[in-house]
Amino acid sequence: MILFASVNQEECIACGACNSAAPDIFDLDDSGIATVVFAGDNNRGVTAIAEELQEELQEAFDSCPTQCIQLAESPFA
């Protein structure tokens, strides 16, 4: 299944769990807030996450203590 991801940055507590689990998908800004960087998505949730990264994406989703990572089967915008 193809998934799209976005981070609700208002809910993010800058713990870095998502970046640790999936560094090819998530990065942290200067304040430590997570953002989706995969293929230049810029946290818009419009870029399908590569199939080979789906396991890492799920691990990041499961490890987020605030559940601010949003996943969808279609683009967010």
N, C-alpha and C positions, 0 to 999 in steps of 0.2 A: 504494500500500500504506500502510495506517495503521500508525504505530509509536508505541510508548510508550518513555519514556526515564527512566533513573535514573542517579545517580552513586554509585559506590562511594567514599564520602568518605574511607575509610581509605587508599585508594590515590592520592587526589588530591594533587598537589604544589603547588597554588595558582598555576599558571602563567597562568591567565586566558585560555587559547586558546579554550576553548569559549564563554566570554562574549563574546569578540571576534567569533567567527564567528556566534554565534546569541544575541544579547542578549535576544530575546523569549522564549527558552527557558531559558537558564542565567543565574544570577547568582552572585555570590561573597558569602560571609558575612564577618563582621568579621575572620576569620583568613585570608581569601582562598580558602577551600575552596568548590568549586563545588556548586551545588544546582539542581535543576530547579524553575523558578518558573512555568512556563507554566500559565496558567489556575488558579493557586493549588495546583498539584500538590504542592508542599512536598517534593519529591524522593521521593514515594511510588511513582511509576511507574504511576499508575492513570488518568492523563488522556491521552487520545489527542492527539498533537501534530498541530496543524492541517496540512492537506494543503499549504497554501501555504508552510509553514515546513520542509517535508521536505528541501529542498536545503540550507538552513542547518543543519539537524540533522545531515545527512550530513557536511557540512564540519566541524562541531564534532567529530563522532565521529572523522573522519580526522585532525584536527589534535591530538588529545589524546595527549601523549607517553607517558602511563602506561596508556592504554586503559582508563581507569576509567569511561567512559561506557558504560552498558549499554543496549542496544536490544532490544525484543521486539515481536512482532506481537500480543501480548495483554497485559493489565495484569499487573504484577508481584505485586500482592496480591489 
